[in-house]
């Protein structure tokens, strides 16, 4: 199946392939893509309004879920509930995984309130991994009734995760929850990449003093606010440049850098090489 997926974007390069959406009908409760981590690519801490399931197929990764650190590897399934703040960094040279975003409100067979889910949960339970393998296989084959099978397997995986987390006495996240003020401040960074972002702006959103904000931000993300802003901007500049539509100078400007030497220095610090 992996070879079949690669054929979808032959000639575009593996990085573009990994970040491509494979399955996302508007009226279906699942959006899926294949992704990767490496020394040049990490998933910065973020959150979604929908549930997300990661199924690791190769390598190992450091995982941040809210303020807790986990290690995931091949065969692991990570469940992140709505508004769970999460990020990923590679441990091995390359770490690959399927990313599935799901919305219980689109399910035909279950009400969201009837399936209590934790904030996050990491498991290697074979019932969950078997469901993931079936979902992937059914997408690749697209046989008769594949959508029904995918939805049934997705629901089964969520039900097992609910049961396993209950047995582990993990707290349940009721309803869809709400993002905290710190989450909103971090979302502001991603939404205003080209703009001037000040610590004062972020403190106002988070409703914290500068010292409280910096301490909480570092504890949550592992970065200072300015380190995080530069990571977001440099990663976005890298993605823009790889589209082939922009020069290095244009990428820097589009990502909020008006001084090229400063951008070049920050980019080299993160990636060990200039953007070229």
Backbone as numpy.savetxt, mean C-alpha at the origin, in Angstrom:
# Nx Ny Nz CAx CAy CAz Cx Cy Cz
0.61 -18.49 -14.41 -0.22 -17.29 -14.41 0.65 -16.04 -14.41
1.74 -16.07 -13.64 2.63 -14.92 -13.59 3.18 -14.59 -14.97
3.55 -15.63 -15.73 4.06 -15.41 -17.08 2.97 -14.78 -17.96
1.73 -15.21 -17.76 0.62 -14.65 -18.52 0.44 -13.17 -18.21
0.54 -12.80 -16.92 0.42 -11.41 -16.54 1.54 -10.57 -17.15
2.75 -11.12 -17.15 3.89 -10.38 -17.71 3.65 -10.05 -19.17
2.99 -10.96 -19.87 2.73 -10.74 -21.29 1.82 -9.56 -21.55
1.04 -9.15 -20.54 0.13 -8.02 -20.71 0.88 -6.73 -20.99
2.07 -6.60 -20.41 2.83 -5.37 -20.55 4.22 -5.63 -21.11
4.33 -6.58 -22.00 5.63 -6.93 -22.55 6.26 -5.72 -23.22
7.53 -5.49 -22.91 8.24 -4.38 -23.50 8.19 -3.11 -22.68
7.34 -3.05 -21.65 7.24 -1.85 -20.84 8.14 -1.90 -19.62
8.70 -3.04 -19.29 9.57 -3.12 -18.12 8.83 -3.65 -16.92
9.53 -4.42 -16.08 8.89 -5.07 -14.95 8.32 -4.08 -13.97
8.95 -2.91 -13.80 8.44 -1.96 -12.81 7.04 -1.49 -13.18
6.81 -1.25 -14.48 5.48 -0.82 -14.90 4.50 -1.97 -14.75
4.94 -3.18 -15.03 4.07 -4.35 -14.91 3.60 -4.54 -13.48
4.53 -4.47 -12.54 4.18 -4.75 -11.16 3.15 -3.76 -10.63
3.18 -2.52 -11.11 2.28 -1.52 -10.57 0.99 -1.39 -11.39
0.76 -2.32 -12.30 -0.43 -2.24 -13.13 -1.61 -2.92 -12.45
-2.81 -2.39 -12.69 -4.02 -3.02 -12.17 -4.39 -4.21 -13.04
-4.69 -5.33 -12.41 -5.01 -6.53 -13.16 -6.50 -6.81 -13.21
-7.24 -6.36 -12.20 -8.64 -6.73 -12.15 -9.38 -5.72 -11.29
-10.25 -4.92 -11.90 -10.95 -3.90 -11.10 -12.28 -3.48 -11.70
-13.22 -4.42 -11.92 -14.53 -4.01 -12.39 -15.22 -3.11 -11.36
-15.95 -2.11 -11.83 -16.52 -1.12 -10.93 -17.56 -1.72 -9.99
-18.28 -2.74 -10.44 -19.35 -3.29 -9.62 -18.91 -4.56 -8.88
-17.61 -4.78 -8.76 -17.10 -5.98 -8.13 -16.30 -5.58 -6.89
-16.35 -6.36 -5.80 -15.73 -5.93 -4.54 -14.23 -6.18 -4.45
-13.53 -6.24 -5.57 -12.10 -6.53 -5.52 -11.35 -5.79 -6.63
-10.27 -5.14 -6.26 -9.32 -4.57 -7.21 -7.97 -5.20 -6.90
-7.26 -5.73 -7.90 -6.03 -6.48 -7.64 -4.92 -6.03 -8.57
-3.70 -5.96 -8.02 -2.51 -5.74 -8.86 -1.33 -6.46 -8.22
-0.27 -6.61 -8.97 0.95 -7.23 -8.49 1.98 -6.14 -8.26
2.73 -6.22 -7.15 3.64 -5.15 -6.80 4.94 -5.72 -6.26
5.88 -4.87 -5.97 7.20 -5.31 -5.52 7.84 -4.27 -4.62
8.85 -4.69 -3.86 9.69 -3.81 -3.06 11.13 -4.07 -3.44
11.96 -3.06 -3.36 13.39 -3.24 -3.62 14.13 -2.10 -2.94
15.45 -2.06 -3.13 16.24 -0.98 -2.54 15.86 0.37 -3.13
15.21 0.37 -4.28 14.83 1.62 -4.94 13.33 1.89 -4.88
12.59 1.01 -4.24 11.14 1.23 -4.18 10.59 0.66 -2.89
9.90 1.50 -2.13 9.21 1.08 -0.92 7.81 1.67 -0.93
6.94 1.14 -0.10 5.59 1.68 0.04 5.59 2.56 1.27
5.51 3.87 1.06 5.52 4.80 2.18 4.24 4.63 3.00
4.32 4.86 4.31 3.13 4.71 5.16 1.94 5.52 4.63
0.78 4.87 4.56 -0.42 5.49 4.01 -1.63 4.73 4.53
-2.84 5.13 4.11 -4.04 4.43 4.50 -5.07 4.50 3.38
-6.06 3.60 3.43 -7.14 3.56 2.44 -8.49 3.61 3.15
-9.51 3.95 2.42 -10.87 3.90 2.97 -11.48 2.51 2.82
-10.79 1.61 2.13 -11.26 0.23 1.97 -10.24 -0.73 2.55
-10.68 -1.97 2.75 -9.79 -3.02 3.24 -8.75 -3.37 2.17
-7.58 -3.84 2.62 -6.54 -4.26 1.69 -5.94 -5.58 2.18
-5.70 -6.49 1.24 -5.07 -7.77 1.54 -3.81 -7.90 0.69
-2.68 -8.18 1.33 -1.42 -8.41 0.62 -1.05 -9.88 0.75
-0.73 -10.50 -0.38 -0.32 -11.91 -0.39 1.11 -11.97 -0.93
2.06 -12.21 -0.02 3.47 -12.20 -0.39 3.86 -13.49 -1.10
4.55 -13.36 -2.22 4.93 -14.53 -3.02 6.44 -14.75 -3.10
7.22 -13.71 -2.74 8.68 -13.84 -2.85 9.35 -12.85 -1.91
10.42 -13.30 -1.23 11.20 -12.40 -0.39 10.55 -12.12 0.94
11.11 -11.13 1.65 10.62 -10.75 2.97 10.59 -9.22 3.08
9.72 -8.72 3.97 9.54 -7.27 4.10 9.31 -6.88 5.55
9.78 -5.68 5.89 9.38 -5.04 7.14 8.03 -4.36 6.91
7.10 -4.58 7.83 5.75 -4.06 7.69 5.44 -3.13 8.85
4.90 -1.98 8.55 4.39 -1.06 9.57 2.87 -1.11 9.53
2.24 -1.41 10.65 0.78 -1.35 10.77 0.45 -0.50 11.98
-0.15 0.66 11.73 -0.31 1.67 12.76 1.06 1.94 13.37
1.30 1.69 14.63 2.62 1.96 15.18 3.40 0.67 15.45
2.92 -0.45 14.97 3.53 -1.75 15.24 4.32 -2.25 14.04
5.41 -2.97 14.33 6.30 -3.48 13.28 6.15 -5.00 13.18
6.02 -5.49 11.94 5.88 -6.91 11.66 6.89 -7.28 10.57
7.10 -8.59 10.39 7.91 -9.10 9.28 7.06 -10.08 8.49
6.94 -9.83 7.20 6.17 -10.71 6.32 7.07 -11.30 5.26
6.71 -12.49 4.79 7.49 -13.15 3.75 6.63 -14.03 2.89
7.27 -14.73 1.96 6.56 -15.58 1.00 5.60 -16.52 1.74
4.35 -16.54 1.30 3.34 -17.38 1.92 2.51 -16.67 2.97
2.89 -15.45 3.35 2.13 -14.68 4.34 1.01 -13.89 3.68
-0.07 -13.72 4.41 -1.17 -12.85 3.99 -1.34 -11.77 5.05
-1.30 -10.52 4.63 -1.48 -9.39 5.53 -2.83 -8.74 5.23
-3.66 -8.65 6.25 -4.94 -7.96 6.13 -4.82 -6.60 6.80
-5.22 -5.53 6.10 -5.25 -4.18 6.65 -6.67 -3.64 6.51
-7.28 -3.31 7.63 -8.65 -2.80 7.60 -8.68 -1.36 7.10
-9.87 -0.86 6.84 -10.03 0.54 6.42 -9.37 1.45 7.44
-8.60 2.40 6.95 -7.92 3.42 7.74 -6.76 2.88 8.58
-6.36 1.63 8.35 -5.15 1.13 9.00 -3.95 1.81 8.32
-3.10 2.43 9.11 -1.93 3.13 8.58 -0.82 2.11 8.38
-0.38 1.91 7.13 0.57 0.84 6.86 1.61 1.24 5.81
2.77 0.62 5.89 3.85 0.85 4.95 4.73 -0.39 4.86
5.55 -0.46 3.80 6.38 -1.64 3.55 7.79 -1.26 3.13
8.78 -1.98 3.63 10.17 -1.86 3.18 10.73 -3.26 2.99
11.57 -3.43 1.95 12.13 -4.74 1.66 13.16 -5.13 2.72
13.29 -6.44 2.94 14.40 -7.01 3.71 15.35 -7.71 2.74
14.79 -8.60 1.93 15.57 -9.25 0.87 15.68 -8.30 -0.32
16.56 -8.62 -1.26 16.82 -7.73 -2.39 15.53 -7.37 -3.13
14.66 -8.35 -3.30 13.38 -8.11 -3.95 12.29 -8.81 -3.14
11.18 -8.16 -2.97 10.01 -8.74 -2.30 8.81 -8.48 -3.19
8.06 -9.54 -3.53 6.94 -9.41 -4.45 5.65 -9.87 -3.77
4.53 -9.26 -4.18 3.26 -9.60 -3.54 2.08 -9.15 -4.41
0.95 -9.84 -4.22 -0.31 -9.39 -4.79 -0.96 -8.44 -3.80
-1.57 -7.39 -4.32 -2.28 -6.42 -3.49 -3.75 -6.42 -3.92
-4.63 -6.74 -2.98 -6.06 -6.80 -3.26 -6.79 -5.81 -2.37
-7.50 -4.88 -2.97 -8.31 -3.91 -2.24 -9.77 -4.32 -2.37
-10.45 -4.39 -1.22 -11.82 -4.90 -1.25 -12.75 -4.02 -0.44
-14.03 -4.05 -0.80 -15.05 -3.24 -0.15 -16.24 -4.14 0.18
-16.48 -4.36 1.48 -17.58 -5.24 1.89 -18.93 -4.69 1.46
-19.04 -3.39 1.24 -20.32 -2.81 0.84 -20.73 -3.27 -0.55
-19.78 -3.78 -1.36 -20.12 -4.29 -2.69 -20.43 -5.78 -2.67
-20.26 -6.42 -1.52 -20.56 -7.85 -1.42 -22.07 -8.07 -1.51
-22.45 -9.11 -2.23 -23.87 -9.44 -2.34 -24.35 -10.34 -1.22
-23.42 -10.97 -0.50 -23.80 -12.03 0.43 -23.54 -11.71 1.89
-23.04 -10.52 2.20 -22.71 -10.21 3.60 -22.87 -8.72 3.86
-23.31 -8.38 5.06 -23.34 -6.99 5.49 -22.04 -6.69 6.22
-21.46 -5.51 6.02 -20.19 -5.19 6.68 -20.24 -5.37 8.20
-21.37 -5.03 8.81 -21.47 -5.12 10.27 -21.50 -6.55 10.77
-21.76 -7.52 9.87 -21.88 -8.91 10.30 -20.54 -9.63 10.31
-19.47 -8.98 9.86 -18.17 -9.62 9.80 -17.16 -8.73 10.53
-17.01 -8.91 11.84 -16.09 -8.06 12.61 -14.64 -8.34 12.21
-13.91 -7.29 11.89 -12.54 -7.42 11.41 -11.59 -6.63 12.30
-10.35 -7.11 12.46 -9.36 -6.38 13.25 -8.78 -5.22 12.44
-7.98 -4.39 13.10 -7.31 -3.30 12.39 -6.33 -3.86 11.38
-5.62 -4.96 11.74 -4.71 -5.64 10.82 -4.45 -7.04 11.35
-3.99 -7.92 10.47 -3.70 -9.29 10.89 -2.78 -9.94 9.86
-1.73 -10.62 10.34 -0.77 -11.32 9.48 -0.89 -12.81 9.75
-1.05 -13.61 8.69 -1.26 -15.04 8.88 -0.66 -15.85 7.74
-0.36 -17.13 8.06 0.02 -18.12 7.04 -0.99 -19.26 7.02
-2.15 -19.05 7.61 -3.18 -20.09 7.66 -3.49 -20.58 6.25
-3.44 -21.90 6.06 -3.59 -22.46 4.71 -4.97 -22.19 4.12
-5.98 -22.04 4.96 -7.32 -21.75 4.42 -7.34 -20.37 3.77
-6.59 -19.43 4.34 -6.53 -18.09 3.78 -5.65 -18.08 2.52
-4.48 -18.72 2.60 -3.58 -18.73 1.44 -4.19 -19.51 0.27
-4.92 -20.59 0.57 -5.59 -21.34 -0.50 -6.62 -20.46 -1.21
-7.34 -19.64 -0.43 -8.32 -18.73 -1.03 -7.62 -17.72 -1.93
-6.45 -17.21 -1.49 -5.70 -16.27 -2.31 -5.26 -16.92 -3.63
-4.75 -18.15 -3.54 -4.30 -18.86 -4.75 -5.46 -19.09 -5.71
-6.64 -19.40 -5.17 -7.80 -19.64 -6.04 -8.23 -18.35 -6.73
-8.22 -17.24 -5.99 -8.58 -15.95 -6.59 -7.64 -15.61 -7.75
-6.35 -15.80 -7.52 -5.36 -15.50 -8.56 -5.54 -16.40 -9.77
-5.75 -17.70 -9.51 -5.93 -18.66 -10.61 -7.19 -18.36 -11.41
-8.29 -18.04 -10.72 -9.55 -17.76 -11.42 -9.44 -16.49 -12.27
-8.70 -15.52 -11.77 -8.51 -14.33 -12.60 -7.75 -14.67 -13.86
-6.70 -15.50 -13.72 -5.90 -15.86 -14.88 -6.66 -16.69 -15.90
-7.49 -17.59 -15.42 -8.20 -18.51 -16.32 -9.48 -17.91 -16.88
-10.17 -17.10 -16.05 -11.44 -16.49 -16.45 -12.42 -17.49 -17.03
-12.54 -18.63 -16.33 -13.50 -19.64 -16.77 -14.92 -19.26 -16.42
-15.86 -20.12 -16.79 -17.28 -19.88 -16.52 -17.50 -19.72 -15.01
-18.15 -18.63 -14.62 -18.45 -18.40 -13.21 -17.28 -17.92 -12.38
-16.21 -17.44 -13.04 -15.02 -17.07 -12.28 -15.28 -15.93 -11.30
-16.14 -14.97 -11.67 -16.42 -13.85 -10.78 -17.10 -14.32 -9.50
-18.02 -15.27 -9.63 -18.71 -15.81 -8.46 -17.73 -16.55 -7.55
-16.82 -17.32 -8.15 -15.83 -18.06 -7.37 -14.89 -17.09 -6.65
-14.46 -16.05 -7.36 -13.56 -15.07 -6.75 -14.23 -14.40 -5.55
-15.48 -13.99 -5.70 -16.17 -13.34 -4.59 -16.35 -14.29 -3.42
-16.68 -15.56 -3.70 -16.85 -16.55 -2.63 -15.54 -16.79 -1.88
-14.43 -16.88 -2.63 -13.14 -17.11 -2.00 -12.69 -15.88 -1.20
-12.98 -14.71 -1.70 -12.65 -13.49 -0.98 -13.40 -13.43 0.34
-14.69 -13.73 0.30 -15.49 -13.74 1.52 -14.99 -14.79 2.50
-14.62 -15.98 1.99 -14.09 -17.03 2.86 -12.81 -16.58 3.53
-11.91 -15.94 2.77 -10.66 -15.45 3.35 -10.92 -14.44 4.45
-11.84 -13.51 4.22 -12.16 -12.51 5.24 -12.79 -13.15 6.47
-13.65 -14.14 6.25 -14.29 -14.82 7.38 -13.25 -15.56 8.22
-12.30 -16.23 7.59 -11.24 -16.92 8.33 -10.36 -15.92 9.09
-10.04 -14.79 8.46 -9.24 -13.77 9.13 -9.99 -13.23 10.35
-11.29 -13.02 10.21 -12.11 -12.56 11.33 -12.06 -13.57 12.46
-12.20 -14.84 12.13 -12.19 -15.91 13.14 -10.82 -16.04 13.80
-9.77 -16.01 12.99 -8.41 -16.17 13.52 -8.04 -15.00 14.44
-8.40 -13.79 14.03 -8.07 -12.62 14.85 -8.87 -12.61 16.14
-10.09 -13.12 16.09 -10.91 -13.22 17.31 -10.27 -14.20 18.29
-9.78 -15.33 17.76 -9.12 -16.32 18.61 -7.84 -15.76 19.22
-7.18 -14.84 18.49 -5.96 -14.22 19.00 -6.26 -13.03 19.92
-7.55 -12.80 20.16 -8.00 -11.73 21.07 -7.56 -10.35 20.60
-7.55 -10.14 19.28 -7.22 -8.82 18.75 -8.46 -7.94 18.77
-8.29 -6.65 19.05 -9.45 -5.74 19.08 -10.08 -5.61 17.70
-11.40 -5.50 17.69 -12.14 -5.39 16.44 -12.30 -3.93 16.07
-12.18 -3.63 14.78 -12.44 -2.29 14.26 -13.90 -2.27 13.82
-14.74 -1.55 14.55 -16.16 -1.54 14.22 -16.44 -0.58 13.08
-17.34 -0.96 12.18 -17.72 -0.11 11.07 -16.54 0.19 10.15
-16.60 1.32 9.47 -15.54 1.72 8.54 -14.51 2.61 9.22
-14.80 3.05 10.45 -13.82 3.84 11.16 -13.64 5.23 10.55
-12.69 5.96 11.08 -12.36 7.29 10.57 -10.85 7.50 10.66
-10.28 8.22 9.72 -8.85 8.50 9.83 -8.58 9.49 10.95
-7.47 9.33 11.66 -7.11 10.27 12.69 -6.55 11.54 12.09
-6.36 12.57 12.92 -5.85 13.84 12.43 -4.44 13.70 11.87
-3.61 12.83 12.48 -2.27 12.61 11.94 -2.34 11.97 10.56
-3.27 11.04 10.37 -3.47 10.43 9.06 -3.85 11.49 8.03
-4.69 12.44 8.44 -5.10 13.50 7.53 -3.92 14.39 7.15
-3.02 14.62 8.11 -1.84 15.44 7.82 -0.94 14.75 6.81
-0.79 13.42 6.95 0.04 12.67 6.02 -0.61 12.62 4.64
-1.93 12.47 4.61 -2.63 12.50 3.33 -2.44 13.84 2.65
-2.40 14.92 3.43 -2.18 16.27 2.89 -0.86 16.34 2.14
0.18 15.68 2.68 1.49 15.67 2.02 1.37 15.05 0.63
0.70 13.89 0.55 0.56 13.19 -0.73 -0.30 13.98 -1.72
-1.25 14.76 -1.20 -2.16 15.50 -2.07 -1.58 16.84 -2.53
-0.47 17.28 -1.92 0.12 18.59 -2.24 1.61 18.47 -2.54
1.98 17.46 -3.30 3.40 17.22 -3.60 4.07 18.44 -4.23
3.47 19.13 -5.20 4.18 20.26 -5.83 4.16 21.54 -5.00
3.35 21.58 -3.96 3.14 22.82 -3.22 4.13 22.96 -2.06
4.25 24.19 -1.59 5.04 24.44 -0.39 4.30 23.88 0.82
4.94 22.99 1.55 4.34 22.38 2.73 5.17 22.76 3.94
4.55 23.37 4.92 5.26 23.77 6.12 4.83 22.90 7.30
5.70 22.83 8.29 5.36 22.10 9.51 4.16 22.75 10.18
4.06 24.06 10.07 2.91 24.76 10.65 1.60 24.30 10.02
1.61 24.11 8.68 0.41 23.60 7.99 0.01 22.24 8.55
0.99 21.36 8.69 0.72 19.99 9.14 0.28 19.97 10.60
0.89 20.80 11.43 0.50 20.88 12.84 -0.95 21.34 12.97
-1.34 22.29 12.12 -2.72 22.79 12.16 -3.70 21.68 11.82
-3.38 20.87 10.81 -4.26 19.77 10.42 -4.32 18.72 11.53
-3.16 18.39 12.09 -3.09 17.35 13.13 -3.55 17.86 14.49
-3.69 19.17 14.62 -4.11 19.79 15.88 -3.13 19.45 17.01
-1.84 19.58 16.70 -0.78 19.31 17.66 0.23 20.44 17.64
0.97 20.58 18.74 2.06 21.54 18.77 3.20 21.01 17.91
4.14 21.86 17.48 5.25 21.38 16.65 6.03 20.23 17.29
6.30 20.33 18.58 7.07 19.25 19.23 6.25 17.97 19.32
4.97 18.07 19.65 4.11 16.88 19.70 3.97 16.26 18.31
3.81 17.12 17.30 3.64 16.62 15.94 4.88 15.87 15.48
6.05 16.46 15.67 7.29 15.83 15.21 7.53 14.50 15.91
7.26 14.44 17.22 7.45 13.20 17.97 6.49 12.12 17.48
5.22 12.48 17.32 4.20 11.51 16.89 4.45 11.06 15.46
4.84 12.00 14.60 5.10 11.69 13.19 6.25 10.69 13.07
7.33 10.93 13.81 8.51 10.04 13.75 8.15 8.65 14.29
7.36 8.60 15.35 6.95 7.32 15.93 6.07 6.54 14.96
5.21 7.24 14.22 4.27 6.59 13.33 4.91 6.14 12.02
5.78 6.97 11.45 6.31 6.70 10.11 7.77 6.25 10.09
8.49 6.49 11.17 9.92 6.18 11.18 10.76 7.27 10.53
10.14 8.36 10.12 10.83 9.48 9.47 10.44 10.79 10.14
11.31 11.79 10.06 10.90 13.12 10.45 9.95 13.64 9.37
9.16 14.68 9.67 8.26 15.21 8.64 8.97 15.59 7.35
10.13 16.26 7.43 10.83 16.67 6.22 11.43 15.48 5.48
11.91 14.47 6.22 12.41 13.25 5.57 11.28 12.59 4.78
10.11 12.53 5.38 8.96 11.90 4.72 8.55 12.68 3.47
8.50 14.01 3.60 8.13 14.84 2.45 9.11 14.63 1.30
10.39 14.58 1.61 11.39 14.36 0.56 11.27 12.96 -0.05
10.96 11.96 0.76 10.75 10.61 0.22 9.58 10.59 -0.76
8.48 11.20 -0.36 7.29 11.25 -1.22 7.60 11.97 -2.52
8.27 13.09 -2.43 8.56 13.89 -3.62 9.55 13.19 -4.55
10.60 12.63 -3.99 11.61 11.96 -4.82 11.04 10.71 -5.48
10.22 9.97 -4.76 9.61 8.78 -5.36 8.67 9.19 -6.48
7.92 10.27 -6.28 7.02 10.75 -7.33 7.82 11.24 -8.53
8.93 11.93 -8.28 9.77 12.40 -9.38 10.31 11.22 -10.19
10.69 10.15 -9.49 11.19 8.95 -10.16 10.11 8.34 -11.06
8.88 8.28 -10.54 7.79 7.71 -11.33 7.47 8.59 -12.54
7.50 9.90 -12.36 7.25 10.81 -13.48 8.32 10.64 -14.57
9.57 10.57 -14.14 10.67 10.49 -15.11 10.57 9.21 -15.95
10.15 8.12 -15.30 10.09 6.84 -16.00 8.93 6.75 -16.99
8.06 7.74 -16.99 7.04 7.77 -18.05 7.63 8.23 -19.37
8.83 8.87 -19.33 9.46 9.37 -20.54 8.90 10.68 -21.03
8.01 11.32 -20.26 7.36 12.55 -20.70 8.04 13.81 -20.18
8.93 13.66 -19.20 9.48 14.83 -18.54 11.00 14.75 -18.43
11.64 15.92 -18.45 13.07 15.98 -18.16 13.27 15.90 -16.65
14.52 15.74 -16.22 14.81 15.71 -14.79 14.39 17.02 -14.14
14.69 18.14 -14.78 14.33 19.45 -14.24 12.82 19.60 -14.11
12.08 19.12 -15.10 10.62 19.20 -15.04 10.07 18.34 -13.91
10.64 17.15 -13.73 10.20 16.27 -12.64 10.44 16.92 -11.29
11.60 17.54 -11.14 11.91 18.22 -9.89 10.91 19.34 -9.61
10.63 20.14 -10.63 9.70 21.26 -10.46 8.29 20.77 -10.14
7.85 19.71 -10.83 6.52 19.16 -10.60 6.37 18.55 -9.21
7.49 18.27 -8.57 7.46 17.67 -7.24 7.84 18.65 -6.14
7.83 19.94 -6.47 8.02 20.95 -5.45 9.43 21.41 -5.21
10.38 21.02 -6.08 11.77 21.44 -5.93 12.09 22.56 -6.91
12.44 23.72 -6.38 12.81 24.85 -7.22 14.31 25.04 -7.32
15.03 24.23 -6.56 16.50 24.34 -6.54 17.07 22.96 -6.93
17.58 22.85 -8.15 18.03 21.56 -8.67 19.13 20.90 -7.83
20.15 21.63 -7.37 21.17 20.96 -6.56 20.60 20.32 -5.30
19.62 20.99 -4.68 18.99 20.41 -3.48 18.24 19.14 -3.83
17.47 19.17 -4.94 16.76 17.97 -5.38 17.74 16.84 -5.69
18.82 17.16 -6.40 19.80 16.13 -6.78 20.43 15.51 -5.54
20.71 16.33 -4.53 21.32 15.81 -3.30 20.35 14.89 -2.54
19.10 15.32 -2.41 18.12 14.51 -1.70 17.83 13.21 -2.45
17.75 13.30 -3.77 17.47 12.11 -4.57 18.62 11.10 -4.44
19.85 11.57 -4.50 21.00 10.69 -4.39 21.07 10.05 -3.00
20.69 10.80 -1.98 20.68 10.26 -0.63 19.73 9.07 -0.52
18.59 9.16 -1.22 17.58 8.10 -1.15 17.90 6.92 -2.04
18.37 7.20 -3.27 18.52 6.13 -4.27 19.97 5.79 -4.59
20.91 6.56 -4.08 22.32 6.24 -4.30 22.82 6.56 -5.69
22.00 7.25 -6.48 22.38 7.59 -7.85 21.54 8.77 -8.31
22.00 9.51 -9.30 21.19 10.63 -9.80 19.99 10.13 -10.60
18.99 10.96 -10.76 17.83 10.62 -11.58 18.23 10.77 -13.05
18.37 9.65 -13.74 18.76 9.71 -15.16 18.41 8.38 -15.82
